[in-house]
Each structure stands twice: as structure tokens, then as C-alpha cells.
Amino acid sequence: MLRLLRLILLLLFCGALSVPSVQAESARVKYVIDGDTVVLEDGRHVRLLAINTPEVEGRRPAEPGGEAAKRWLKARIEGKVVSLVADQQGADKYGRSLFYLFDWQRRFINEELLAQGFATLSIHPPNVKYLSRLQQAQQQAESSRLGIWRLPVYQPLTLSELVHRRATGWQRLRVVVTGIKIDRQFVRLIVAASTDIRIPKQHLAYFPDLNSYLHRELEVRGWASWRKGTLSILVRHPSALRVEALTEKRVVFPDQ
């Protein structure tokens, strides 16, 4: 009997660790749109914070892994009541509500999508409430080659491969940073004559000294876009930059 009581207390304690310590609201999920977006019974569209899953067939072409993520999320929460936990921003530019989701068993849905390899980490400052947990979840999936991490289409590309394919959307790219440039909206890590990694100035406080990236090989994870023959990858948080190597050269920022 004493052993059973200890087990119950242990399970309750472990469950409490996963419950958000901040105020949450409850709502029922009407249906799942894709692996990171749902619609609630009250009509709100909810975008799951801090993660990104591949596209499903719709306005954009389907991407490998998208349907698997959607199926998993449907089985877990469609038609069920979830807890919604907000961060610093209440909505995105499309008007979707931004939340972390916890199911009735206190399981952290955003975290589980990462841990099982259905999603990639996508931090949009200042929404960093569960950053450490979510980073650990992705590392677990990546090291175990779960889900998208084992698919050939999501393996890192060299710059020449990406340029040859003229790839867009979310990419993993291996580059070496050769310089730093500052313009009105962004600080740009230069990797080639017509290729850069752009960091919004309002997010610089989250990054280390950008000189620390110089002459280091990076794996960049972000959204690639082309404009007038120039390739640029948007990065909002240092979790999207993985450092591989270092030499000791510094550059001094020009006056802004």
C-alpha cells in the first residue's frame, strides 16, 4: 500500500512539472489545419508557438512530413479540450492567436511535436517562455534521427547546392561567415557576394557578439528568399545558427 501511495505521489509530481505555471485558458479544438495550426470551437485560429511543421496540400505545395505531423496532431487533440498558454505576443501578422498547447493529460503538445521529429524549432522573439525545454526536445529528435531529421530532403545543403536548386522556404544551409554589414532594418552576416543571413535589429539583444560568428562554419536554419538575384536567409534567434568551427579574426562594426 505504501509503495502504491509513493507511486501515485511520484506520478502527480511528474505531471505537475509539465503543467504551465502561468494562467491558462481552456478551449476545445474543432479541427486541425496542419501540424502547427488548429481552429477552436469559438472560431479562433491558433498557431502553435515556437515550432514549424512542413506544409500540407493547400495554398502551397505539400512538403515531406507535413501530413504525418497533421495526423499526429489530429489524433492527439482534435475534438478535445486543451489548455492554452500565451507568451509575450497574442497574435501573429495573419491574425492567428499564438499559444503553447497542453492536453488534458498535461502533455506539452509543442514540445512533443519537436521531440518526435514532426516539427522544427522556430523562435520568434520575444516569445521565449519555454525556450530551454523546446531546444532540448529538438536536440533529442535530431540526435535520434526521428521524423523529418532522417528525410533526405531536410539534410543540410552547401551554398552551391542551394543556389543550383534556387531553393526557397525553410532550409538548412552550411556556410562560412566572411563579413558583417548593417543596413536600416537588419544586420547581415555575409557568406558570399550575393548571399547573406539577415538578423532583424530588434532581435540583436538575443544574440551573442556577432563577431563571434566571423570565419566560423555555421549551419543556418531559416527561410530562404530570393530578390534581384540575391539570396537571403531570415534568422530571428541564435537557436537557428549552429556553430561548427572558429578562427580568431574580429571586425569592428561601423557606426550605425
C-alpha positions as CSV (number, residue, x, y, z in Angstrom):
1,M,0.0,0.0,0.0
2,L,2.8,2.4,0.9
3,R,4.6,1.6,-2.4
4,L,1.4,2.3,-4.3
5,L,1.0,5.7,-2.5
6,R,4.5,6.6,-3.3
7,L,3.9,5.8,-7.0
8,I,0.8,7.9,-7.1
9,L,2.6,10.9,-5.5
10,L,5.5,10.5,-8.0
11,L,3.1,10.5,-10.9
12,L,1.4,13.6,-9.6
13,F,4.7,15.3,-9.1
14,C,5.9,14.5,-12.6
15,G,2.7,15.7,-14.1
16,A,2.9,18.9,-12.2
17,L,6.3,19.6,-13.8
18,S,4.8,19.7,-17.2
19,V,1.9,22.0,-16.3
20,P,2.3,25.6,-17.1
21,S,2.9,27.7,-14.0
22,V,1.2,30.7,-15.6
23,Q,-2.5,31.2,-16.0
24,A,-4.0,29.3,-18.9
25,E,-7.4,29.2,-20.5
26,S,-9.2,26.1,-21.8
27,A,-10.9,25.6,-25.1
28,R,-12.0,22.7,-27.4
29,V,-10.2,22.1,-30.7
30,K,-12.7,22.0,-33.5
31,Y,-10.3,20.8,-36.2
32,V,-6.7,20.6,-37.1
33,I,-5.5,22.5,-40.2
34,D,-1.9,21.2,-40.2
35,G,0.8,20.2,-37.8
36,D,1.1,23.7,-36.2
37,T,-2.3,25.3,-36.7
38,V,-5.7,24.5,-35.3
39,V,-9.2,26.0,-35.1
40,L,-11.0,26.3,-31.8
41,E,-14.8,25.9,-31.4
42,D,-15.1,29.6,-30.7
43,G,-13.7,30.2,-34.2
44,R,-10.2,31.3,-33.3
45,H,-7.3,30.1,-35.5
46,V,-4.4,29.2,-33.2
47,R,-0.8,29.0,-34.4
48,L,1.4,26.9,-32.1
49,L,4.2,29.0,-30.7
50,A,7.9,28.3,-31.3
51,I,7.6,25.4,-33.8
52,N,7.2,24.9,-37.5
53,T,5.9,21.8,-39.4
54,P,6.1,21.1,-43.1
55,E,3.3,22.3,-45.3
56,V,0.3,20.2,-46.2
57,E,-1.5,20.3,-49.5
58,G,-3.4,23.6,-49.8
59,R,-2.4,27.1,-50.9
60,R,1.2,25.8,-51.0
61,P,2.6,22.5,-52.3
62,A,2.8,19.7,-49.8
63,E,6.2,19.1,-48.1
64,P,7.5,15.8,-46.9
65,G,6.5,15.2,-43.3
66,G,3.6,17.6,-43.3
67,E,0.8,15.0,-43.4
68,A,2.4,12.9,-40.7
69,A,2.6,15.9,-38.4
70,K,-1.1,16.7,-39.1
71,R,-2.2,13.2,-38.5
72,W,-0.4,13.1,-35.2
73,L,-1.9,16.4,-34.0
74,K,-5.4,15.3,-35.1
75,A,-5.2,12.1,-33.1
76,R,-3.9,13.9,-30.1
77,I,-6.2,17.0,-29.7
78,E,-8.9,17.2,-32.4
79,G,-12.3,17.4,-30.7
80,K,-10.7,17.6,-27.3
81,V,-10.2,20.3,-24.6
82,V,-6.7,21.8,-24.4
83,S,-5.0,24.4,-22.2
84,L,-3.8,27.5,-24.0
85,V,-0.8,29.3,-22.6
86,A,0.2,32.7,-24.0
87,D,3.6,34.3,-24.3
88,Q,4.5,37.9,-25.0
89,Q,2.6,38.3,-28.3
90,G,-1.0,37.4,-28.5
91,A,-1.3,37.2,-32.3
92,D,0.8,37.0,-35.5
93,K,0.6,39.2,-38.5
94,Y,-2.1,37.0,-40.0
95,G,-4.4,37.5,-37.0
96,R,-3.9,34.0,-35.6
97,S,-3.8,33.6,-31.9
98,L,-0.4,32.4,-30.5
99,F,-0.3,29.8,-27.8
100,Y,1.5,26.8,-26.3
101,L,-0.9,23.9,-26.0
102,F,-1.2,21.3,-23.2
103,D,-3.6,18.4,-23.5
104,W,-5.9,17.0,-20.8
105,Q,-3.1,14.7,-19.6
106,R,-0.8,17.8,-19.1
107,R,1.4,16.8,-22.0
108,F,3.1,19.8,-23.7
109,I,2.0,19.5,-27.4
110,N,4.5,21.9,-28.9
111,E,7.3,20.1,-27.1
112,E,6.1,16.6,-28.2
113,L,5.9,17.6,-31.8
114,L,9.6,18.6,-31.6
115,A,10.6,15.6,-29.6
116,Q,9.1,13.2,-32.1
117,G,10.6,14.9,-35.1
118,F,7.4,16.3,-36.6
119,A,8.5,19.9,-36.2
120,T,11.5,22.2,-36.1
121,L,12.2,24.9,-33.6
122,S,11.1,28.4,-34.8
123,I,11.7,31.0,-32.1
124,H,10.1,34.4,-32.7
125,P,11.3,36.8,-30.0
126,P,10.1,37.9,-27.6
127,N,8.2,34.6,-27.3
128,V,10.8,32.6,-25.4
129,K,8.9,31.3,-22.4
130,Y,9.8,27.6,-22.9
131,L,13.0,28.0,-24.9
132,S,15.2,25.6,-23.0
133,R,12.7,22.8,-22.9
134,L,11.9,23.1,-26.6
135,Q,15.6,23.2,-27.6
136,Q,16.2,20.0,-25.6
137,A,13.2,18.4,-27.3
138,Q,14.6,19.2,-30.8
139,Q,18.1,18.0,-29.9
140,Q,16.6,14.7,-28.7
141,A,14.8,14.1,-32.0
142,E,17.7,15.3,-34.2
143,S,20.3,13.1,-32.4
144,S,17.9,10.1,-32.7
145,R,17.1,11.0,-36.4
146,L,13.4,10.9,-35.8
147,G,10.8,12.2,-38.3
148,I,12.0,14.9,-40.6
149,W,15.6,14.6,-39.4
150,R,16.0,11.4,-41.3
151,L,14.5,12.6,-44.5
152,P,17.0,13.3,-47.4
153,V,15.1,16.5,-48.3
154,Y,15.9,18.1,-45.0
155,Q,19.6,17.4,-44.8
156,P,21.9,20.4,-44.9
157,L,22.9,21.9,-48.3
158,T,26.0,23.6,-49.4
159,L,25.6,27.1,-50.8
160,S,26.3,25.9,-54.3
161,E,23.6,23.2,-54.0
162,L,21.0,25.7,-52.7
163,V,21.8,28.2,-55.5
164,H,21.7,25.5,-58.1
165,R,18.2,24.4,-56.9
166,R,17.2,28.0,-56.3
167,A,15.5,26.7,-53.2
168,T,13.1,28.7,-51.1
169,G,11.2,28.1,-47.9
170,W,12.7,26.6,-44.8
171,Q,16.3,25.3,-45.4
172,R,19.4,24.0,-43.7
173,L,22.5,25.6,-45.2
174,R,26.2,25.2,-44.4
175,V,28.1,28.4,-44.9
176,V,31.1,30.3,-43.6
177,V,30.6,33.9,-42.5
178,T,33.1,36.3,-44.1
179,G,31.8,39.7,-43.1
180,I,29.1,41.8,-41.4
181,K,27.0,44.6,-42.9
182,I,24.5,46.9,-41.3
183,D,21.5,48.5,-43.0
184,R,18.4,50.2,-41.8
185,Q,16.4,47.2,-40.7
186,F,18.9,44.3,-40.5
187,V,22.4,43.2,-39.5
188,R,23.6,40.9,-42.2
189,L,26.1,38.1,-41.9
190,I,27.8,37.9,-45.3
191,V,28.5,34.5,-46.7
192,A,29.0,35.2,-50.4
193,A,28.9,38.2,-52.8
194,S,25.1,37.7,-53.2
195,T,24.2,35.7,-50.1
196,D,23.6,36.8,-46.5
197,I,21.9,35.8,-43.2
198,R,19.7,38.7,-42.1
199,I,19.0,39.4,-38.5
200,P,16.3,42.0,-37.5
201,K,17.9,44.7,-35.5
202,Q,15.2,44.5,-32.8
203,H,16.3,40.9,-32.1
204,L,20.0,41.6,-31.7
205,A,19.8,41.5,-27.9
206,Y,19.1,37.8,-28.1
207,F,22.4,37.1,-30.0
208,P,26.0,36.9,-28.8
209,D,28.5,39.4,-30.2
210,L,28.1,38.9,-33.9
211,N,31.9,39.0,-34.3
212,S,31.9,35.5,-32.8
213,Y,30.3,34.2,-36.0
214,L,33.1,35.5,-38.2
215,H,35.1,32.9,-40.1
216,R,33.1,30.2,-38.5
217,E,31.3,27.5,-40.3
218,L,27.6,27.7,-39.5
219,E,24.6,25.5,-40.2
220,V,21.8,28.1,-40.7
221,R,18.2,27.1,-40.3
222,G,15.7,29.6,-41.7
223,W,13.6,30.8,-44.5
224,A,15.4,31.4,-47.8
225,S,14.2,34.1,-50.2
226,W,15.5,35.5,-53.5
227,R,15.3,39.1,-54.6
228,K,17.0,40.5,-57.7
229,G,19.4,37.6,-57.7
230,T,20.4,37.9,-54.1
231,L,19.7,35.0,-51.6
232,S,18.9,36.0,-48.0
233,I,18.0,33.8,-45.1
234,L,16.0,35.3,-42.3
235,V,17.1,34.4,-38.7
236,R,15.3,35.8,-35.7
237,H,17.0,33.9,-32.9
238,P,20.5,32.3,-32.3
239,S,18.9,28.9,-31.9
240,A,18.8,28.9,-35.7
241,L,22.6,29.1,-36.0
242,R,24.7,26.1,-35.2
243,V,28.4,26.9,-35.0
244,E,30.9,24.4,-36.4
245,A,34.4,26.0,-36.4
246,L,36.3,29.1,-35.4
247,T,39.2,31.2,-36.4
248,E,40.3,34.3,-34.5
249,K,39.6,37.3,-36.6
250,R,37.5,40.2,-35.5
251,V,35.7,43.0,-37.3
252,V,34.7,46.3,-35.8
253,F,31.1,47.4,-36.6
254,P,30.9,50.7,-38.4
255,D,28.9,53.5,-36.7
256,Q,25.2,52.9,-37.1
